[in-house]
Amino acid sequence: MIFQSALPYDVFAQRPLPGIMPLGDRPWFLVDDAYAGQMAYRRALVSEKPGAVLATANPGAKAQQEMLADILTQLPDGFVVSDTDVICPDGTRVALDRSTPFLTLARILQDDICLLEKRGDEHVLTGAALCFPASWQLSEKIGHPLTHIHGPVSDYTDVMAKRVQRLFDGVRPGHALWRFNALWYDDPDLHQPRSVSAPRAITDQTRAPYLRSERQVIWRLPESGAVLFTIHTFVVPRAVLCPAPSQEAQITA
């Protein structure tokens, strides 16, 4: 079991969906106290289950290379980057293989990385390194537009879909956006792929022992125009959060 000792934001703060805020001066990527444990798990997944956690659907070569280059310039303190490799905060040296950018990034970052490119009127998921899915399956989403990706989400109405598409259309280079979600889980495992045909059972949030929260960032690549959607996953035991009973019911996705 891999846990963080705390969350870097207040999950009980109420915000209207989709809860988008400017990233501002906040860092794009974080390194927290679960880095070593999460990275050991991620590296094992990409080695043992690459077909489950890595996927592409005709991504643009320019977008992929720009993605890798942009992310390398945004790594926080603790990383040492050279032309040939990256030394990570846990001491692991990762070769910079530019022919497999998603695999390379999965071995460096705690964050899952989703590349979305405009195809017609919508943004399509053309590539991803998704080691820690929260009850969805990459193979069912790759190559599909946002409306398909969010289809099973109950709050994702047609109005919400249009708002989200406008966000992806409107996000500007250097002006990233972010949000967080929060869900109660009975199982703390980070890797929880689940098919739309077998949705996760509703969890009793007054009893579930773990809170899972994703810090999600929407980042525009300036040259290709593609959008990155990155996901940093936190799992914290209820005993650490100790929410008041009145707060428990306020947490939403």
C-alpha positions in Angstrom: 0.0 0.0 0.0 1.4 3.4 -1.1 0.1 6.5 0.7 0.8 10.2 0.9 0.9 11.7 4.4 -1.2 14.7 3.4 -2.9 16.4 0.5 -1.6 19.8 -0.8 -5.1 21.3 -1.1 -8.4 21.3 0.7 -10.6 18.5 -0.7 -13.5 19.8 1.3 -13.6 23.2 -0.4 -16.8 23.5 -2.4 -16.5 24.5 -6.1 -19.0 24.3 -8.9 -18.2 21.6 -11.5 -15.9 21.2 -13.3 -13.9 23.1 -10.7 -11.3 24.6 -13.0 -8.8 27.2 -11.7 -5.8 28.9 -13.2 -2.5 27.1 -12.4 -0.8 30.4 -12.0 2.6 30.2 -10.2 1.9 26.7 -8.9 4.2 24.0 -10.3 3.0 21.7 -13.0 4.5 18.6 -11.5 5.0 17.7 -7.8 7.3 15.3 -6.0 5.7 14.1 -2.8 6.6 11.6 0.0 5.1 8.8 -2.1 7.4 9.3 -5.0 9.7 6.4 -4.5 6.8 3.9 -3.8 4.7 5.2 -6.7 7.6 5.1 -9.1 8.6 1.6 -8.2 5.0 0.6 -9.0 4.9 2.6 -12.2 8.2 1.1 -13.5 7.0 -2.4 -12.7 3.7 -1.8 -14.6 5.3 -0.5 -17.7 7.7 -3.5 -17.7 5.1 -6.2 -16.9 1.9 -4.7 -18.4 2.9 -2.3 -21.1 -0.2 -3.0 -23.2 -2.5 -2.0 -20.3 -0.8 1.3 -19.3 0.7 2.6 -22.6 -1.2 3.3 -25.8 -1.2 5.5 -28.9 -3.6 6.2 -31.7 -1.7 8.0 -34.5 -0.4 10.9 -32.4 1.5 13.6 -34.2 5.3 13.2 -34.1 5.7 16.9 -33.5 3.3 16.8 -30.6 5.0 13.9 -29.0 8.5 15.4 -29.2 7.2 18.8 -27.9 5.4 17.0 -25.1 8.7 15.4 -24.0 10.7 18.6 -24.3 8.2 20.7 -22.5 7.9 18.3 -19.6 11.6 18.1 -19.2 11.9 21.8 -18.8 9.1 21.8 -16.1 10.5 19.1 -13.8 10.7 20.3 -10.2 13.7 20.3 -7.9 15.2 16.9 -7.3 15.6 16.0 -11.0 18.9 16.3 -12.9 18.4 16.4 -16.7 21.1 15.9 -19.3 20.9 15.4 -23.1 20.9 11.6 -22.6 19.2 10.8 -19.3 17.3 12.0 -16.2 18.4 11.3 -12.7 15.2 11.1 -10.6 14.7 12.1 -7.0 14.8 8.4 -5.9 18.3 8.1 -7.6 17.1 6.1 -10.6 18.7 7.1 -13.9 16.3 7.0 -16.8 17.6 7.1 -20.4 15.9 9.7 -22.6 14.6 7.5 -25.4 12.9 10.1 -27.6 11.4 7.3 -29.8 9.2 6.2 -26.9 8.2 9.4 -25.1 5.3 7.9 -23.2 7.3 5.0 -21.9 10.2 7.4 -21.0 7.9 9.8 -19.1 6.2 6.9 -17.2 9.5 6.0 -15.8 10.3 9.6 -14.6 7.0 11.1 -13.4 4.4 10.3 -10.8 1.8 11.8 -13.1 -0.1 10.0 -15.7 0.2 11.8 -19.1 -2.6 12.0 -21.7 -2.1 13.7 -25.1 -5.1 15.2 -26.8 -5.1 16.6 -30.3 -7.8 18.4 -32.2 -9.6 16.2 -34.7 -12.4 18.0 -36.4 -14.5 19.7 -33.7 -13.2 17.7 -30.7 -10.0 16.8 -28.9 -9.1 13.1 -29.2 -7.0 11.1 -26.9 -4.1 10.1 -29.2 -1.6 8.9 -26.7 -1.2 8.1 -23.0 0.9 6.7 -20.2 -1.8 5.7 -17.7 -0.5 3.6 -14.8 -3.0 4.7 -12.1 -6.5 4.8 -13.7 -9.3 5.5 -11.3 -11.8 2.9 -12.5 -11.4 3.4 -16.3 -9.6 1.5 -19.0 -7.2 3.0 -21.4 -7.9 0.5 -24.2 -11.6 1.7 -24.2 -10.7 5.4 -24.4 -7.6 5.7 -26.7 -8.5 7.2 -30.1 -11.8 8.6 -28.9 -12.9 12.2 -28.3 -13.7 13.8 -24.9 -17.4 13.1 -25.2 -16.7 9.4 -25.4 -14.1 9.4 -22.7 -16.4 11.0 -20.1 -19.5 9.2 -21.3 -20.0 7.0 -18.2 -19.7 10.0 -15.8 -23.1 10.8 -14.4 -22.4 14.5 -14.0 -21.1 14.8 -17.6 -24.1 16.3 -19.3 -24.2 17.7 -22.8 -23.9 21.2 -21.2 -20.8 20.0 -19.2 -19.3 18.4 -22.3 -19.5 21.7 -24.2 -18.0 23.6 -21.3 -15.1 21.1 -21.1 -14.5 21.3 -24.9 -14.4 25.1 -24.7 -11.8 24.8 -21.9 -9.6 22.6 -24.1 -10.1 25.0 -27.0 -9.4 28.0 -24.9 -6.4 27.0 -22.7 -3.4 29.1 -23.8 0.3 28.3 -23.7 1.7 29.5 -20.4 -1.7 29.8 -18.8 -2.4 26.2 -17.7 -5.5 25.2 -15.8 -6.0 22.7 -13.0 -8.6 21.0 -10.8 -8.9 18.2 -8.3 -11.4 15.5 -7.6 -11.9 13.3 -4.6 -13.4 9.9 -4.3 -13.8 7.4 -1.4 -12.4 3.9 -2.1 -12.4 0.6 -0.2 -9.2 -0.5 -2.0 -6.1 1.7 -1.9 -4.5 0.1 -5.0 -3.3 2.8 -7.4 -3.8 0.7 -10.5 -7.5 0.2 -10.8 -8.5 -0.2 -14.5 -12.2 -1.0 -14.9 -14.3 -1.4 -18.0 -17.4 0.7 -18.6 -19.3 -2.6 -18.7 -18.3 -3.3 -15.1 -18.5 0.0 -13.3 -17.2 0.4 -9.7 -19.8 -0.3 -7.0 -20.9 2.8 -5.2 -18.8 3.3 -2.1 -20.2 4.2 1.3 -18.2 7.4 1.9 -19.1 7.4 5.6 -17.2 4.1 6.0 -14.7 3.8 3.1 -11.1 3.8 4.5 -9.3 5.6 1.7 -9.6 8.9 0.0 -8.3 9.0 -3.6 -7.7 12.4 -5.2 -6.4 13.5 -8.6 -4.6 16.8 -9.2 -5.3 17.3 -12.9 -3.6 19.9 -15.1 -4.5 21.0 -18.6 -1.5 22.3 -20.5 -1.3 23.7 -24.0 1.8 22.9 -26.1 2.6 26.1 -28.0 4.0 24.7 -31.3 1.8 21.8 -32.1 -1.3 23.2 -30.3 -1.9 19.8 -28.7 -3.2 19.6 -25.1 -1.7 17.6 -22.2 -3.9 16.4 -19.4 -1.8 15.2 -16.5 -2.9 13.4 -13.4 -1.1 13.2 -10.1 -2.8 10.7 -7.8 -3.0 10.9 -4.1 -4.3 8.1 -1.8 -4.7 9.0 1.9 -6.1 6.9 4.7 -9.3 8.2 6.3 -7.5 8.2 9.7 -5.0 10.8 8.3 -7.7 13.2 7.1 -10.1 12.7 10.0 -12.9 14.7 8.4 -15.8 15.9 10.5 -19.1 14.1 9.7 -20.5 17.2 8.1 -17.6 17.3 5.7 -17.7 13.7 4.5 -20.8 14.2 2.4 -19.3 17.2 0.6 -16.6 15.4 -1.3 -17.5 14.9 -5.0 -15.7 13.8 -8.2 
